[in-house]
Amino acid sequence: MGFVAITEDYPWDKLAPYQARAAAHPDGVVDLSIGTPVDPTPVPIQAALAAAADSPGYPTVAGTPAVREAIVAWFTRRRGVVGLTVEGVMPTIGSKELVGLLPSLLGIGPGDAVVIPASAYPTYEVGARAAGAEVLATDDVDAWASDPRVRLVWVNSPGNPTGEVLGIERLRAAVDAARAIGAVVASDECYAELGWEQPWASDGVPCLLDPRVAGVSHEGLLAAYSLSKQSNLAGYRAGLLAGDTALMSRIVLMRRHLGLIVPGPVQAAMVIALSDDAHVAAQREIYRRRRETLLPALLAAGFAVDHSEAGLYLWARSLDGADCWVTLDRLAGLGIVAGAGEFYGPGSEHHVRFALTATDARIAAAAARLRAGARS
Ligand SMILES: Cc1ncc(COP(=O)(O)O)c(C=O)c1O
């Protein structure tokens, strides 16, 4: 599949007929296909944005001292990272652009290969192909550990769409194998604050830069994070990157050439969002309740829910073995729309992805319809 082939249509457009059928439900559609936050942006974050509205000069690509210090403090306080300095961090314009552009920013191109998860957020592949690189979609380290073409390995934990969390050992195996062939490991951790069950570690979702994973240095490692989900800031476009200082200098330089700069008022808002843990805890409880409403209803309606131990999705498959399109049709009859497993790569065709990003009322409506559908 070439780059043109993957960009000439947008996979989510294939959901339109299911959305139309679901919209005919007398109480309206419950659309759980896309993970866009619906709860308000916390007022102190809005106030920080507004207070910085007078912003005549260009902001810096590397970030204000305040935002860089807030990023370092967050990784240290919330993720157990040791030894990070302001030279090892930068803000990004949300994390999607960084995911899409990272191969190009690192100078990866034709003849190189990028490893992505087997079931993956589509932008890892788009970014690799945009740079002209090959894509290896696998969760098996042995499949690429002796491949000299590999220059970048993406890991995504907690994963989208699966909600799987990679423990210390799995992350460490990827890091050791990548370092042995001189490849960079980039970890997309945008759901890290949304852990529900913790079979992997008692102290939270492990970070790539945790010393138990990275060892004594961050060499060859980059961790991406986003404030979209934890702080309801998707509209601000507020992400961040941390890790190897030499890689960071190169990425900052390229982004200066390209003008990829986080707007000054957004940088000011990020400082507040990163410094306050209370609003994140409150938002986590909102999603926990929604998950506790939807998950048992899915089980009652004949679904198995795989992984989903963290993050904003329930990764479900119908126990009758139906493929995602058959399941989506059944759901549309109940006025519910979910994401198609097929969008996330080969092997995911029997799954559908339910996002927890709908209001309490809409999640409750979805649960009631699933239970009623199971009885009829
Ligand atoms: C795995 C993953 N990475 C990155 C993003 C991008 O998030 P944002 O650009 O809002 O930071 C998303 C959004 O849903 C995602 O699921």
The ligand as an ORCA input file, in Angstrom:
! r2SCAN-3c Opt
* xyz 0 1
  C      -2.758      6.954     20.228
  C      -3.017      8.386     19.918
  N      -1.981      9.198     19.692
  C      -2.162     10.493     19.421
  C      -3.423     11.046     19.352
  C      -3.553     12.490     18.996
  O      -4.018     13.260     20.014
  P      -3.794     14.840     20.019
  O      -3.306     15.255     18.663
  O      -5.097     15.427     20.337
  O      -2.762     15.103     21.063
  C      -4.540     10.245     19.574
  C      -5.888     10.828     19.481
  O      -6.889     10.214     19.645
  C      -4.326      8.877     19.860
  O      -5.342      8.058     20.094
*
